[in-house]
Every structure is written in C-alpha cells, then in structure tokens.
C-alpha cells in the first residue's frame, strides 16, 4: 500500500508543482461553469431538480473528457521518456504501478469534481437543493470518472504517444457511449448486450436523476476492474518486447 | 505458417457460424451451409495445430497450448450446437439455459489466448527455438482476461436481475401515488402490466420503474416488458399495435395506454400518467364492496349541481378507483330499519337537517354490530341533537364553532375568510394516518371551516384517538369576525377522531372516522391537495380493516422548488469566471512558495 501511495504522491506532485495542474482545473471549471450558466440555468424557467439533472448531464461529459486528458499521459509519457524501465526495475509489482497511477489520476479528477460543487450549491440561492440527488449525481460522476480513467490508463499503456493514447481511450469511451444508440438498431441478443454496455445513457442517467442502482455501481466497478486488468496484461506482455 | 492458418480457420469459422446463425437465421437456406462450414473450420484449426504438434515433437509442450485453446473454442461451438432446434438438448430446457451461459465462456476462454499465443508464435517463426515462457505468459494472460470478462458479465447479470435501488429524488418523473398503490394492494386477482418498448428506450426506462414499484405492493401485480416488433405474437395477443403501448390485463379484460417512443412527445401523457393508470386499473377491477351514502338530509352530494355546496364528485371517483360501488340510502329505502348487510362502510357527509330518531337508531345498531362509519361534520350545518346521540356512542363531542388561524392558512381567495382554511401536519401514529404521519414533513392536510372535536363525557367503552390536531395558535372564532378577540382562546384543537368500538365475542367492533369538516374531502380541497386524498384513502383503508401502518410511504407531494434564473446575473458570472481565476492565483502562490523553499534548500 505504501508503494502505491508513493506513486500517487509522485504523480499528484507532478500536477501541482507546475502550473499545469491548476491551469487544467481552471479551464475545466470555466467550461463547466459556462455550460452551467448557458444550459442549466439558461432558457425557460426550470425547477431546481431539472437544473441539477442538466448540471450532472453535461458535467458527465466534462468528466469523461477530463478523465481521458488526465490519464492519457500515465504510461505513454513514461515510455516516451524511457522511464518505464525504471519502474519495471523498481521493487514494485505491476499491480502496484497500475493502481498507483490510476489512483493518482482518479484523485485528481475527484478534486476537480469537488471544485464543481459550488455550481449546484448556487441553486440554493434561489431554489431548493435535494441533497439526495446531489449525492447520487456526484456518486455517478465519481464512478464514471473511475471507469473512464481506467480506460484511459489502459489506452496509455498501449502506446508511447500521449495523443494516440488519448485518441484510443476517446474511441473506446465514444463506442461505449454510442452503444446505447447502437442497441436500438441491432437484433437480439446484441441489443441487450449493447444497451448493457452503454456507459452513459443506461448507467449514468439514473444517477443524475437521483436514483442509485446497484446494477450501475457494479457496472462501473466492472469496467474499471477490467480496464486495469487489461493494463496489467499489456504491461506483462511488454516485458517480452 | 501453422499459426496464421489455424487462427484464420478458427476466427473465420466462428465468423461464418455467426453469419449463419444470426444474420441468415432459421428458415434461410444458407444457414446450414454457413454454420456447417464455420464449425468445420474451427475443427480444422484444432487439426492443423495437432499436425504442427506432431511435426515439431521437441516443442510439444509449448505447442500443446494453442491446441488446448482451439479445443476450448470447439467445445464452445459444440455446446452452442446442442442448444439448437433438433439437437439432443434443444432450445427450451434448463440444460439449454445452462449451455447458453457455458458456450460463450468456453469460446472466449479459447479465442482470446489463441489470438495472443498465435501472434507471439508468428513472431518467433524461423527462430531456432520457441520462447515457451513467453507463449505461456501471453496465453495465461489471455485466459485471465477471458475468464475475468465472463465472471464480470455473470456478476453484472445477477446485479441487473436482482437490482436494488435507492430513490433520492424529490420529484420523480412518474411516480405512483398512494391511491394507485392502494388500488394495486387491494387486488385479489392477477393483473399483468405488459410494457411494449424496445430495449434502450428512454420512455420505457421511465415507466418501467413505476410499474416495478407497484409490483412490490402486491405479488398479484405482474410486470413484463417486451418489444412489440420482436415479439409480434404477444403484441397481437394483447392487441398492441405498436411499441410504446402499455397493456394492463386481467384475463380477457384489457386496458391500453399508448405513449410515444420519443420522450419529448410522451411528456404530456406522462404528466397525467398516474391518473391514467388509475382509471385503467379501475376498469379492470371487479368488486363486491359497497359504500352507502346517506342522503335526504341536505348532505353533500356525490353528484353536485353547480349551485350547491362543494360536493364529493372527486371522492366518488376515488372510491370507484379503489373498487367500491356507491349506493345511496335514504329514509324510504331502509335507513329507518337497517343498514344493508353488504355495506363496507357508510358515509354520512354533513347532513344539513336532523336525522329521524329511527335513522340514528339504525346507524347506532349498525355500529354496535361492527359496522364502519365515515362521519363528516360541518359547523355551518344545523345542529342535530339526534346525531349527537350517535356521536355520544362514538365518544366524540363537537364544538360547532369554526376554527381560525391568523398566520397559517391556505389562501384560496385572498380574502380574510381564508383564515378559516386551517392546515395541519400534526398527525398521530394511528392506522388511519399511518402514511401521513410518516411524511408529515411534506404532507399538509387542508381544512376549510373545521370544527373542534373533544372526547364526549359519555364515551363509555369507545376507544377514541384524535389523529389530526390543529397548529398551536388556532382559536374557535365565536363571534365569526375572523379575528382573535377577548374571550377567545388560542390552543391546539382536535380535528379528526378515529373511533374503535369494542367487539362482541372476539369479533371486530365498529369503526368510525369523525371529521370536524366536510370540506376535507370535498371538491373544494381534494383535487388541489394530494395529502387530503391520502387522508381519504388511509381512512377508508382503516375503516375496512386494512391497517396501512406497514405501507411503503409514497411521495405524496412534490417539493416546491423555486426557479433560479435572472437573479443576480453578475453574481453568477462572478462565480463562474471568478472560481477558475481564484484557482490560478492559488496555484501561482503555491508555486512561488515552493520555489522559495527549493531556493532555500
């Protein structure tokens, strides 16, 4: 555990010792704020619950993009700089390296999500916030972030180019998001399979509306675990090349 | 050479099998050809790999791994074949269900390691010796991925099938009201709700939890969801012409609700969805429960004319939806003799003139015999001494002065008379207010000109519980000037009484609900305030002997949520731009601090 925490500390330090970490936070918050003001609060009069639902809807998009951006460098950068071999030769298991790197990205994302909390709280100025929905929405964002960060970690392990890693994880996430639309156009039993795989519409929508389902929690944890397992297999295979 | 040949044969064969079974499908001539060739090709992959094993005996150990992988794929294909029509197992058995789970596991557990190992072996073609540990590592890695994927799919299947959820929503899009839940709960025959929706449809996802929540109320309420286009037989059987149709059926009796697959188009119907379901359920329900409404003394009517006092049209509708049949009982048809034996309960709604002695005697006898009576009083109606005798039996006394509250009331007209529209969420934990007492934080019952109730000195053995009390600060407005004067006293008053009479020989005694205000369930208030409807439903349930103490608490009132736009735009903008800027400044400060630290170091 200590080894994992050391990696987390090192990775987070890399974010916050330069201005990059703060800049990324600021840009993401600004974009999220604009969307909040323009989409959630804009337009016709809405109930606070609707404003919250819309906030979680577009913040899920920002979260997915943020998770891809944050995670794409994890292994790709190490390979590009040739420092991955140092990690390999350190007294660390593959799992410790993977969990440490993924956890650092997820922690960074969690900090971003925590910083967005002032937006739904602004609703309290003139409206009523249902804290149950708030909790549910953030739980959904947190789990979605974990899953996408894990997918990004896997993509990052595949290549030495950060850009390519970002593109690969973006493609995987987009496929999983669009599988909801795809499920309406394929025959059984694949319609059920694609609908089940839908990262956003099937599994995140209930969270943002305030409904917490065990099936959705299990799904996000499964995607996270499977992605990290794939990363582990990729790292193991890389030892032979 | 062997590597690429085997891989192409195994994957190509599986692809052909997929084309034959899934794309061509049953009844198409190409199906057996494609599936047959596919299965043979998978077999060929195994054979090719066995040949390679024989030709390179020194590397038998490592080359046995791909053979095992292809064999696993072949087992998957064979198991799949066993589930087909005409096969020994066939498609409709428990074994077939088990095989349907096993064949993809075997196939994946073979395919993933096979791909990884063959790619590794291809790289080593021409090498003096094969790195067996590398092949083994990749093969075992692939097997781990395949088995983990299978395991996760199974876990997810179970999680979906046995899903538990926590609904934290203040306002659900479609939510079953207490009345609908009670209607479902009181069903004695199986009613099925068949939802025709394609998978991954938002409207379907919205209405399904609604029906699932109803199914929890009564095992006789069954919910099934299917796709009309993929299950045309069921759609035809239930006469559902298209998807987005909900059919509620009991035997041959069917009631349909047609929505739209597009959420935007379905929204209008969804807003009244619960009422729509209630009306359809009512048409499905057959009952022999009767409510006898006492008439002939100026009581509030269940079919009021416009020039009359607020009637009970809405109450009649609620009763009908709960499956009651409504009959009237007057002096001419037996009220002076006996209450009919088929009466579930009798409704006495604010008589404006005295009842005959014999009529009161009939009601008293009915109560002593274990009957149920819903008595609604009205301070405006004439004082009826004979009714007083009935109330004495019930242990309740009425002060016919209307209650007033100076600050907490419902502003129905905007005039001072609104002060008589007192409200309350002070409910006792009693069977007749079990649901309301659980949601008292958001359920407020409205009254209009309510009279205070007290326990009668002649209560005797009657067990009287005052279930709803007024807010403190209420007072009986003796001079009817709607203001608090000398001689008037502010206090907490009893508004509703639930009476349980002792039963003879272990039988259930009579039950009565006495309310000091007939408007609580009149058209004046009932249609405007859902908690009043809940009060009516709970009261009826208790009168009939169905305690609702264990009932699931429904969301009976939408939380009032105020909109948040147009106000303090500058402030909002300040926050949205200000927050990121503050963060950057914070980052700069931290960085400068760290630089100083590093410099010092």
Interface residues (C-beta under 8 A of the other chain):
Chain A: X16 X17 X18 X19 X21 X22 X23 X25 X26 X27 X29 X30 X33 X34 X36 X37 X41 X42 X45 X46 X47 X48 X49 X51 X115 X118 X122 X123 X125 X126 X127 X128 X130 X132 X133 X135 X136 X180 X181 X183 X184 X187 X188 X190 X191 X192 X194 X195 X196 X198 X201 X202 X205 X206 X209 X210 X211 X212 X213 X214 X215 X218 X219 X222 X225 X226 X229 X230 X233 X236 X237 X240
Chain B: X22 X116 X120 X131 X134 X137 X138 X141 X142 X144 X145 X148 X149 X152 X155 X156 X159 X160 X162 X163 X164 X165 X166 X167 X168 X169 X170 X171 X173 X198 X199 X200 X201 X202 X205 X209 X230 X559 X560 X561 X562 X563 X564 X565 X567 X568 X572 X573 X575 X576 X577 X579 X580 X581 X583 X584 X586 X587 X588 X590 X591 X594
